[in-house]
């Protein structure tokens, strides 16, 4: 983040979790979130494979429903055989049951495999889409400096995406299965209860589909009560996931800085902060437990009463002598199937609430990532163009940030190939923000920046990025290793005083942990010596080196990078023979002509177009 590197270009994100508002929990909000995820699905290269798997699931469920109907129909002859004590018919029905159960076993195993494959492909497509959108040029940086959504995206990309795909698969296939079984067994139950006749004070009363209407009434009352009691679960789940993400982020931060914490005896302070974050997680979980317990009274109560309900519904017909025992069991079985499918919403309400909360987080993340480039701002923007004559040009450059405004004292700066330019600043001027502005990461201000067309410009920040991999891969990053010879790697390491690492070129470790800070910075200069880019912009990287390593870095600049144009944003005192030309960054007290001199209080809102709550 900008604020972590000396230029508070964006205020620190809020620690408050992104709780869903009323509109986000509404049907309109749900449709908007589903539309966002639907676009990701349509553009996924795994779309066709996923559709084939879903078709397979659909066919298996259809066949399973047919076998379930056969199994329910089997109840009548089986229980009638028991009532008659007919042994031969009893044994015959046992064989029929084994055939039906065998078919159902094969179908169930097939559906388990298909379900898990759907989860796998759905997660692959979702995460690849989210990572692809997030890793488009400059998006991750801008998102991290615009909203708390961009502070710890790992939680949404990993745990939330996994949870969403698994819940979507389980709930989606469950709903499909329930719908197919419901349609199938409504017909069975309607036929089973078509001959039900009530005898009331000597009058006969027939109600068409009597048990169907009883099952519908039973399920609707359970669903409405579940919605009333379990509604708060959506926001409570969202709150819990936000708190979990913050706790995980705190743990990662401590793990990354454990050496500095130990050196400063800061374990107690960190333990206190971690316990506060854990307390927030536990508090969110406690509220969730309370709400889930209330819902359990409804779901469990209806679940237990379901064992008795169909018998109570059919009892008047059975005791009136208008129904055999086998017919009673067939009707009870069909009633249980119908009402259990109708009660799908009741049985899965807590999972649906969990799914809504997870969908909210993932959809909001994707929405923020895809829209961060489109957002308009009240602040003026620097114009970025291609330089046709192969030069870097900085014309009338003014950089605007929430903490102030800086500008180049020189109105026009032209940098040709091979030039060496030192940029120095007065107190309070944000040099790192200038570095990021030239790189195109910070677009706010005025003036024009022209970069050489179709030529690579290498940007070297204060703290180098060392990707995971072998030392050879670290040195060649982001170019392929095969582009360079073995001797090139050794020569680059030796030139900066890291010759002792030449035997470790193929060792794969966390180099940002294995090497000290100065060695990491020296490794960044070795990377320049290896790749020899034509254009280099450096942000105070020389100042962090000891005198001996700095001398070697100057040697790399004079010898290995003799043909490279270098802009060094640094301090007064850099060697004049290496950087003969100086440009000045100064604080600007003026006001841009087309800007409101009295900006709104929420500066970040005016810069990025949105606040924390996306």
N, C-alpha and C positions, 0 to 999 in steps of 0.2 A: 504493500500500500504506500501511497505517497507520504502519508503522515509518518511512516516508520523510517523514512529515509531523509528526514530533515526538511521537508517542505510540506507543511500541513495543507496540501492542496485540497484535501477533503477531510471533513471532520470524522472522528471515530464512529463507526456504526453503533447503533444502539444495541444493548444486550437484551432488549425485550424480544421475545419470540414473535414470529409472525403469525399471530392468531387470526383465524378466519373471521371476517365480519359477517353481518347479516346477509349482505348481498352475495357473499361467496358461498354461504350455506344454502342459498335459495336454489330453486330449480334452474333459474337463468344462469347462476354462477356455475352450477354443475354442467349445464350444456356447453358453457364457454370452455370449461376445463376439458370436457370430453372432446370438443372440437380441436383444442390445442393438441391433445394427444393423438387424435385421429389423423391430423396432418403429419405427425411424426410417423405413424403407422403406414400411411399411403406412400411416403417417400422412402420407406425402408427397403433395402435390397432383399430382405428376408420375408417380404410380404407374401409372395407366392407359396413358399414353403409353409408358412404359418397358416395360410388359407387351406392348403391341402390337409394339414393336421386337423384343423377345425372341422372340415368336411368329414374326415375319418371319425372324429368324436361324435359328430351328429349321426352318422350311420350306425355306429355302435350303440348309441343311446336309443335309436329307433328300434333296433333289434332287441335290445335289453327290455324295452317297454313291452314288446310282444311276448317275450318270455315271462315277464312279470304278470301279464294278463293270463297266460297259461297256468302259472303257478297259483294265481288267485282262484281260477276256475277249478283247479285241482282240489281246493278245499271242500267243495260240496260233495263229490263222490267219496272222498276220503273220510270225512266226518260222518256221512250217511252210512258208510260201511262199518264204522265204529259203532254207531247207534244200533245197527242191525246185527252186530257181532258176526259179520260176514268175513271169514278169514281169507278166503280166496280173493275176494275183491280187495281186501285190505292189502294183501301181498302184491296184487297187481298195481295198486296205487303207489306202493313203495317204489316199484320199478319205474313208474311214470315220474315220480318225484326225482329219482336219481338222474334220469335223462334231462329233465328240466334244470336241475341244480348244476349238472355238468356243463350244460350250455351257458348258464349264467356265470359260472366260474371262469370259463374261457373269456367271455365278454368282459367281466370285471377286470381280469388281469390285463387284457388288451387296452381297456380304458385307462387304467393306471399308467401304462406306458405312454399312451397318447397324451394324457394330462401333463405328465412331467416333461414331455417333449415340447408341448405348447409353452409351458413355463420357461423352458430353456431358450426357445427361439424368441419368445416375447421379450425376455430380459436382454438377450443379445441385441435385438433390434432397438429397444428403448435406450439402453446405455450407449450404444454406438451413436445413436442420433443425438443424445444429450451431450456426449463428449465432443462429437463433431461440431455441434453448434457452439459449444463453449470455447473450443480451441480455434475458432476462426480468428484471423489476425486482429489483435488488440481488444477482442471482446472480453476476455477474462480480466484484463487490467481495468477496463472501464466498468465492468460489473462490480469488481471488488471495491471500486472507489465511488460507487453510486448507491449501494444498498447493502444491508446486512445479508441479503440473499447470496451475495458474492463473497462473503467472508469465509464461510466453511462449506463450500459446495460439495466436498467429499461425502458428507452425510446424505445429500440428496442423490448424488450419482451412484452411491454404493448401496447403503442400507435402505433408503426410501425407494429407490428404483427396484431393488430385489423384492421388497415387501409388496410394492404395488403390483408387480407382475404376478407374484404368487397369489395374492388376494384376487386379482382380476380373473385369473384362470380358474381358481376354485369357485368363486362366486358366479362367474359367467357360465361355466359348465354346469354348476349346480342349478342355476336358474333355467338353463336349457333343458336339463334332465327333468326338473320339476314340471316345466311347462308341457313337455311331451307326455309324461306320465299322467299329468292332470287331465289332459284332453282324452287320453286313452281310458282312464278309469272313471271319468264322469259318465261316459257311455255305459260302462259296465255297471256302475252304481245305479244309474237311471233305470236300466233294464232290471237290475236285481230288486229295486224297490217299486217297480211299476205295478206289481200285484198286491202291494200293501193296502189292506182295507181295515179301517178302524171301526170298531163296534161301539157306538156311543148311545146309551139309552134305547137300544133296539134299532138304531139307525146305522146304516153302513156309510162310511165316509172314505173316499179314495183321494189321495193327494199325489198327483203325478210327480215322480222324481223326488219323493218325500225326503229320502236320506241325502240327496244331493243338496237340497236347500238347507238341511240341518248342518251339513259339513261346511257349506259356504258361510252360514251365520256364525258358526263356531270359530272358523278361521279369521273372519273379518273382525270380530270382537277382540280376538287375541292380538291381531296386527295393530289395531288402533291403540290398544292399551300399551303395546310395546313401543310404538312411536312416541306416545305421550311420556312414558317413563324414561326411555333411552335416548331421547333427542339430544341432551347435553353431551353425549359421548363423542360426537364429531369434534366439537371445539376442544374437549378435554384430551382427546387423542392427539390433535394438532399441537396443543400446548406441551404434551409429554414429549413428542418427537423433537420439538424445538429445544426443550431443556436437555434432552439426551445429546443433541448435536453440540450444544454449548459445553457440556461436560466432556464429551469426547475431544473437542477442540482444545480444551484446557489441558487434558492429559497429554495430547500430542505436543502442545507448546512446552510443557514441562519436560517431556522426554527429549525434545530438540535442544533445550537449553540447560540440561542437567549439570553440565560442567560449570557454567557461570553461576548457577544456583548454589552449587556446593562450595565454590570458591568464596561466595559472599555469605555463607551460612544462612541461606534463605529458605532452608527446608521447612521451617515452621510457618513462615508466611505463605509459602506455596501450599502446604498442607491445609492451612486455614482457608485459602481460596478454593482449593479442590473440595473441601468439605462443604463450603457454601454452595458450590455448583451441584454437589451431590444432594444436598438438602433440597435444592430447587427441583431436582429430578424426583426425589422421594415424595415431595409435596404434591407434584403433578400426578404421580402414580397413586398417591393416597386418595386424591379426588376422583381419579379414574376407578379405583377399587370401590369407592362408595357408590358411584353411579352404576357400575357393573353389578354390584350386589343388589341394588334396587331392581335392575332389569331381570336378575336371576329369579326374583320372587315371581315375576310374571311368566317367564319362559319355562321355569321348572314346574310351577304350579299347573300351567296348562299342559305341560308334558305328562305329568302324572295323571291328571284327570282324563287325558286322552285314552288311557287304558280302559276306562270305564264308560266314557261318553257314547261310543257306538252301541254298546249293549243297552244303555238306557234309552237311546233313540229307537232301537228295534224291539225292545222288550214288549211294548203293548201288542205288537203284531204277533210275536212269538207265543206269548201266553194266551192270546186269543185263539191259538191253534191254526193260524193262517200261514205259518212258516215252519219248515222242518229245521232240525238242528243243523244239518249241512247247509241249508239255505241261509240260516242265521250267520254261520261262520263265513260264508261267501260274502254276505252283505257287510259284515263287520270288517272283513279284510279290504273290501273295496272302499268302505268309508274311511278306514285308516289311511289308505293310499291317497284318496282325494284330499282329506283334510291335512295330511302331512305335506302334500305339495302346496296346498293353499297356505300352510303355515311356514313355508320356506322363509318368508320375510321375518317372521317371529324368531325362528330358530337361528337365523343368521344376522339379526339386527346389530349385534355388537361387532361382527366382522364387517358389515356394511358401513357402520360408523367409522371403523378403523380405515377401511378402504377410502371413504370420502376424505378423511384427514390426510392420508398419504397422497391421494390424487391431488389434493389442494397444494401440497408442498412441491410435488414434482411438476405439476402443470404451471405453477407460479414461477418455478425456476426456469422452465423452458420459455415461458412467456417473457421473462426478464432478459434472458440471453438473446432471444431472437429480436427483441424490440429495442435493445440498448443502442443499436446503431441508428435507429429511426427517430429517436427522441429529439424533439426540438428544444431550443434553449433561448432564454432572453439575452444571454450573454453573446457577444460577437465572437466570431470564429476566425482563426487563422486560415489563410488559403494555402493549400498544399498543391504544388504543381510539379510537373516533370521539367527538368532543365534540358533543353535541346542542345546546348553547347557543352554538355558534360561537366558542369560545375555545380557546386553547392552555393546557393544564393539565399541570403537572409536580408530581406528588404523591409525596413520599418517594423521590425519585430517587437511586439509588445505582448507580454504573457500575463494573463489575468487569472487570479486564483482567489479562493475565499480569504486568504490571509493578506492579500495585497496585490500589487502590480509591479512587475519588473520589465525592463526593456534593455535592448542593446544600445549602448551610447552611440555607436556608429550607425548611421541611418542605413547604410548599404554595405553589406559584407559579401564579397565574392571570393570563393575559395576554389582554386584551380587544382588540377591533378598534381600531386607531389608537394603541395603547400603544407606548411606546419604552422598551426595557429593555436595560441594559448588564450583561453577565455578566463579572465579573472573577474571577481565581483567585489562590490563594496558590502559592508556589514548588513545583514538582513536580506540580501538578494538571494533568491533560491536557485542555486546552481543546478541541483538535481532536477528541478522542474524544467529548466532550460534543456537539459539532456533529454528528458522525456518528450519535450515539445518537438525538438529536432527529429526525434524518432517517430513522431506522429501519434504518440500516445495521449498527449494533452493538447486538445485543439482550440482551447479558449484564449482569446486575445485578439490581436489585430496584426496585420502585415501579411507577408508572403514568405513561404519557405519552398525553394525549388531544389529537388534532388536529382542527381544524374539519372537519366532515363536508361532503363535496362542494365543498370550496374549495381553490384552488391555493395551495400553500406553496412559495415559491422559496427555494432554498438556494444561498448564494454562498460558495464555498470560498476559501481564501487565494489560490490560483492559479486564475484563471478558465479554463474550457474554451472554446476558440474553434474551432468546427467548420470543416471545409473548405467553402469556398463564397465567395459574394460577401459584402461587408461588410454589405449589407442582410440577407442570410441569417444572418450571425453575430449581428446585433443582435436579430432577431426570434426566434432559436432559443430554445425548441423549437417556437414557434408559427409558422403560415404567414405568409409575407411579405405576402400580400394583405390581411391583417387590419389593416395600418397604411398611412397615407397618406405620400406623399413628404415632406411638411412635418414629419410626426412624426419621421422618421429624422433630418432636419437639426436639428430642435429638440433632440432627445436628445443628439446629438453636440456641439452648441454649448454645451449646459448644463454639460458637464463639461470644456470647454476643448479639444475635438477637432474644432472647426469646420473645420480644414484638411483633414479627411477627407471632407467632404460631397461632394466631387467624385469620390470613389473608391467610392461606394456600390455600384456595379455591377462593381467590379474583383474578379476571382477569383484570390486568391493564398493562400499559407500565412500567414495573419495572425499566427499564433503565432511565425512567423519574421520577418515583415516589421515588426512593431511591437516596441518595447522593453517591458520588464516593467511599468513604470509606465503606459505607454499601454494595455497589455492590461488592467490593473486598472481604469483609467479607463473603458475600453470596457465593462467589466462593469457599471459604474454607469450608463453610457449605456443599456445594455440594460434596467436597472431603470427608468430614466426613461421609456423608450419603452413598456414593458409595464405598468408601474404595478400590480404584484401586490398583493393585499390583505394577504398575510403574507410576511415576509422574515426569513430567519435568515442572519446574516453571520458568517463565521469570520475575525476579525482582518484583514479586507480593507482597512480604513481605515489601519492602521498602516504599510502598505507604500507609501503615497503621500507625495509631497513636500508641503510645507506649502500651496503654492498649489493643487494639485490636491485636497488634502484639504478645503480651504475650499470648493471647488466641489462636492465630494461631499456635504458638510454642507448646502450650498444645495439640491442635488437632494433630499436627505432631507427638508428642511423644506418645500420648495415642490412639486416634482413628485410626491413620495411622502407628501404631507401626510395622506392618509387611510389609509396603510399602517401596519400593526403591524410593528414591527421589533425583533428580538432581535439585539443586537450582542455577540458573544463576543469581547471585546477586552481592553484594558488600562486601568488607572486613569488618568484624565486626559482621557478623552473628554468632550466638551462637555456640561455638565450641562443646558444649555437644550435640547439635542437629545435626550439620554438622561437624563431626570430620575429614573429608577428604577434601582436597582442590586441585582443578585443575586450571591451569592458561591458559587464552586466551591471546595471545600476537600478536602484529603486525608482519607481515612477509614481509621482504624486498626482499626475494629471488624471483626467477623466476622458474616456473614449467618447468621441463625438456622438455616436448613436447609442450610447448606453444611458440608462437612468442613473443620475448621480446619487440617488437615494435608493440603493438596492434593497429588496425585501430582506426581512430578518433571516429567513431560512435560505441562506446562500446556496446550499447544495441543491435545494429545490429548483432555483433559477438556473443553475449550471446544467443539471442533468435531466430536468424535466419530471422527476419524480423523487419522492422522499424515501424513507426506509420501508414503508409498508407497500410492497408490490403485491 
